[in-house]
Amino acid sequence: MRKAVIDLGTNTFNLLIAEVNNGQLNVIYSDKEAVLLGMGGINKGLIAPDALARAKETLRTFKNKCDNHNVKIIFAIGTSALRDSSNSGDLLYFTKAELGFEISIISGYKEADFIYKGVKWGYDFKKPSIVMDIGGGSTEFIAADENGLQEKTSLDIGVSRIFQALNRPEEFSNDGIKRIVQFLEDEKNSFFSNVSASILVGSSGSFETIYEMIYQRSFPEGAEAIELPFDEVIKILEWIITSSLKDRLDNDWIAKIRKRMLPIAAVKMLWVINHFGIKTIYVSSFSLKEGVLND
C-alpha cells in the first residue's frame, strides 16, 4: 500500500511517499518546502499569522501531490513548533476540515524514537553511536548500539529558536558564538553525562549540507549512511562559523533556508564533537519520516 509521511518541521515541511514491502523501503516521491513555521513566534509559544498561511498553502500542495500519486494513507507529524504553540489548533482544524487528514503532534521523545527507526534503514549500529538530528525548534540525541536504542533526549536548542533569541544576526561574533555555547551548556541534561561513544551519525538536514560542501555534489538520497572525512568536516564547520553572510549566500552548496542559520548548526556540531570526543562521523539521509514508515 502506498503511504505518505508529512513531517511538519519548525523550518521545513517534508513529504515522503513510499511503499514498504518485505522490510524494504521503496521511495516513490519526496519533496520539501521551507515553511519557517517557527519564525516570528516559536519563542513566544505561538505560530505567527504569515507562518500559518505558508503552512496551509504547503499542506494543500502536499495533499494534491499525494492524490496524484494515489496515496491511501497520510501520516502527518507535528514537532517542536506545533507542540509548543498555543494556537496549533488553527492548523489542525484546517488540515482535518479542508484536507481530510489529521496532524499528530508528538513529544520530543517520540520524535527521537522515529529518528532512530529512520536511521536504522541505512545504519547498522554495530558500534555504540550517537545520532544527532538538528531541527529548527529542537534537537534530538539518541544513543544506540547493536542491542538497540539505549538512551534518548530532545532539547529545545533548535537553530531557529537560537537564531531568534539572538535577534536574527547576519554575522556571528566571538561573543555571539560564546552565547550559543553557553545556551547549549545550560540546556544539556543527563544524556551528556550518561552516554559514551566516539561515533556521531548526523540525521539528514544540516549534515547533508556538510557532505555537499565537502564533495561539491548533491547528497545521494536513500543511500546507506556515509562516513565523512573527519578533518574535512572540522575545516568546513570552522569555515561556516567564521564566514560572513555574503560568503554563505555565494556558496551554491548551502541550501537557501540554511544560509542565515547554518553557523548555529555548525557550533552545535562542534560542541557535540568536543563533548563526546567524537572520532568518526556519518551522515544518514534517513530521519523522522522514514522512521514513521519503519514503526
C-alpha positions in Angstrom: 0.0 0.0 0.0 1.3 3.5 -0.9 1.7 5.7 2.1 2.8 9.3 2.7 4.5 10.9 5.7 4.5 14.7 6.1 7.0 16.0 8.6 5.9 19.4 9.8 9.2 20.7 11.0 9.9 24.1 12.6 11.8 25.3 9.5 11.0 22.7 6.7 7.9 20.6 5.8 9.0 17.3 4.3 6.8 15.0 2.2 7.7 11.3 1.6 5.6 9.0 -0.5 6.7 5.3 -0.3 5.8 1.7 -0.2 7.2 -0.8 2.4 7.3 -4.4 1.1 9.1 -7.2 3.0 11.1 -4.8 5.1 12.3 -2.8 2.1 11.6 0.9 1.6 10.6 1.9 -1.9 10.6 5.7 -2.2 8.1 6.9 -4.9 8.3 10.6 -4.4 9.8 13.1 -2.0 9.6 16.9 -1.6 10.4 19.6 0.9 9.3 23.2 1.4 10.9 26.0 3.5 7.8 27.0 5.5 9.6 28.6 8.5 6.7 27.6 10.8 8.5 28.8 13.9 9.8 32.1 12.6 8.4 35.1 14.4 6.7 33.1 17.1 8.5 30.0 18.4 10.0 31.7 21.5 6.6 33.3 22.2 4.8 29.9 22.1 2.7 30.7 19.0 2.6 30.4 15.2 2.8 33.8 13.5 -0.1 34.6 11.0 2.3 34.6 8.0 3.8 31.3 9.0 0.3 29.8 9.4 -0.6 30.9 5.9 2.6 29.3 4.5 1.8 26.1 6.3 -1.7 25.9 5.0 -0.6 26.5 1.4 2.2 23.9 1.6 -0.1 21.3 3.2 -2.7 21.8 0.4 0.1 21.4 -2.2 1.3 18.2 -0.5 -2.2 16.8 -0.3 -2.6 17.3 -4.1 0.7 15.5 -4.7 -0.5 12.6 -2.5 -3.7 12.4 -4.5 -1.7 12.5 -7.8 0.4 9.5 -6.5 -2.7 7.5 -5.4 -1.7 7.7 -1.7 -4.1 5.8 0.6 -2.8 6.8 4.0 -1.2 10.1 5.1 0.7 10.3 8.4 1.2 14.0 9.3 3.6 14.6 12.2 3.9 17.8 14.1 7.1 18.5 16.0 8.6 21.3 18.1 6.9 24.4 16.7 3.5 22.9 16.9 3.9 21.2 20.3 5.0 24.5 21.8 2.4 26.8 20.3 -0.8 27.9 21.9 -2.6 28.3 18.5 -1.6 25.0 16.9 -5.3 24.1 16.8 -5.8 26.5 13.9 -3.7 24.4 11.7 -5.0 21.1 13.0 -8.6 22.2 12.3 -7.8 23.4 8.8 -6.0 20.2 7.9 -8.8 17.9 9.1 -11.7 20.0 7.8 -10.2 21.2 4.5 -7.7 18.4 3.5 -9.2 15.4 5.1 -6.3 14.1 7.2 -5.2 14.7 10.8 -1.9 16.0 12.2 -0.5 14.1 15.2 1.6 16.3 17.4 4.3 14.2 19.1 6.6 14.6 22.0 10.3 15.2 21.6 11.0 11.7 23.0 8.6 10.1 20.4 10.4 12.2 17.7 13.7 10.7 18.9 12.1 7.2 18.6 11.1 7.9 15.0 14.5 9.3 14.1 16.2 6.2 15.4 14.0 3.9 13.5 14.5 6.0 10.4 18.3 6.0 10.6 18.2 2.2 11.1 17.1 1.8 7.5 20.7 2.7 6.5 23.0 2.3 9.5 23.6 -0.9 11.4 24.7 0.4 14.9 27.3 -2.4 15.2 29.3 0.0 17.4 27.9 2.4 20.0 26.9 5.6 18.2 25.2 8.9 18.9 22.5 10.1 16.5 22.0 13.8 16.2 19.1 15.4 14.4 19.3 19.2 14.2 15.9 20.8 13.9 14.7 24.3 13.9 12.9 24.1 17.2 14.5 21.1 18.9 17.5 18.8 18.6 17.2 15.1 19.3 20.0 12.8 20.5 19.9 9.0 20.5 22.5 6.6 21.9 22.2 3.2 20.4 24.3 0.0 19.7 23.8 -3.5 18.3 21.4 -4.2 21.1 19.1 -1.3 20.2 18.3 2.2 21.5 19.9 2.8 24.9 19.1 6.4 25.7 17.4 9.4 24.1 16.6 13.0 24.7 15.1 16.0 23.0 16.3 19.5 23.8 14.8 22.9 22.9 18.0 24.0 21.2 16.9 24.2 17.6 18.6 26.6 15.2 15.6 28.8 14.6 14.9 29.1 18.3 18.5 30.2 19.0 18.6 32.4 15.9 15.6 34.4 17.0 16.8 34.6 20.6 19.9 36.3 19.2 17.8 38.7 17.2 18.5 37.1 13.9 22.1 38.1 13.4 23.7 38.1 9.9 27.2 37.7 11.3 28.3 35.7 14.3 30.8 37.5 16.5 33.0 35.7 19.1 30.6 36.9 21.7 27.7 35.5 19.8 29.3 32.1 19.5 30.1 32.1 23.2 26.4 32.9 23.9 25.4 29.9 21.7 27.8 27.5 23.5 26.6 28.8 26.9 23.0 28.3 25.8 23.8 24.7 24.9 25.6 24.1 28.1 22.7 25.4 30.1 20.2 23.2 28.3 22.1 19.9 28.3 20.9 17.1 30.6 21.9 13.7 31.9 22.2 12.2 28.4 25.6 14.1 28.1 27.0 12.5 31.3 25.5 9.0 30.9 26.4 8.3 27.3 29.8 7.4 25.9 30.5 6.9 22.1 33.0 8.1 19.6 30.8 7.8 16.5 28.3 10.5 15.5 25.6 9.9 13.0 24.0 13.0 11.6 20.5 12.6 10.5 19.8 14.5 7.2 19.4 18.3 7.2 22.5 20.3 8.1 24.7 17.2 7.9 23.8 16.7 4.3 24.9 20.2 3.7 28.3 19.4 5.2 28.6 16.5 2.8 27.7 18.7 -0.2 30.1 21.4 0.8 33.0 18.8 1.1 32.3 16.9 -2.1 30.7 19.7 -4.2 27.8 17.5 -5.3 24.3 16.7 -4.1 23.8 14.2 -1.3 22.6 10.8 -2.7 19.1 10.4 -1.3 18.2 6.9 0.0 21.7 5.8 0.4 23.3 3.9 3.2 24.9 6.1 5.9 28.1 7.7 4.5 31.2 8.3 6.5 32.6 11.8 6.2 36.3 12.6 6.3 36.7 13.9 9.8 39.4 16.5 9.2 37.4 18.0 6.3 34.3 18.2 8.5 36.1 20.2 11.1 37.5 22.6 8.4 34.1 23.1 6.9 32.5 23.7 10.4 35.2 26.2 11.3 34.7 28.0 7.9 30.9 28.2 8.4 31.3 29.6 11.9 33.7 32.4 10.8 32.0 33.1 7.4 30.1 36.2 6.5 26.6 36.1 5.3 27.9 37.1 1.9 30.2 34.1 2.0 27.3 31.8 2.7 25.0 33.4 0.2 27.6 33.0 -2.5 28.1 29.3 -1.7 25.9 27.3 -4.0 26.2 24.2 -1.8 24.4 25.8 1.1 20.6 25.5 0.8 18.8 28.8 0.8 17.0 28.1 4.0 20.2 27.3 5.8 22.4 30.3 4.7 21.5 32.5 7.7 21.3 29.9 10.4 23.9 27.4 9.4 26.6 28.8 11.8 24.4 27.9 14.7 24.2 24.3 13.5 27.9 24.3 13.0 28.6 25.5 16.6 26.3 22.7 17.8 28.1 20.1 15.8 31.5 21.1 17.1 30.1 21.3 20.6 28.9 17.7 20.4 32.1 16.5 18.7 34.2 18.1 21.5 32.0 17.0 24.4 31.9 13.3 23.4 35.4 13.1 21.8 33.9 12.1 18.5 36.4 10.4 16.1 34.1 9.2 13.3 31.2 11.0 11.6 28.5 9.5 9.4 25.6 11.3 7.6 22.3 9.5 7.0 19.6 10.7 4.6 17.0 9.0 6.7 15.2 10.7 9.6 11.8 11.0 11.2 9.7 10.5 8.1 11.4 7.2 7.2 11.1 6.2 10.9 7.3 6.6 10.8 7.2 4.1 8.0 9.5 1.8 9.8 7.4 1.9 13.0 
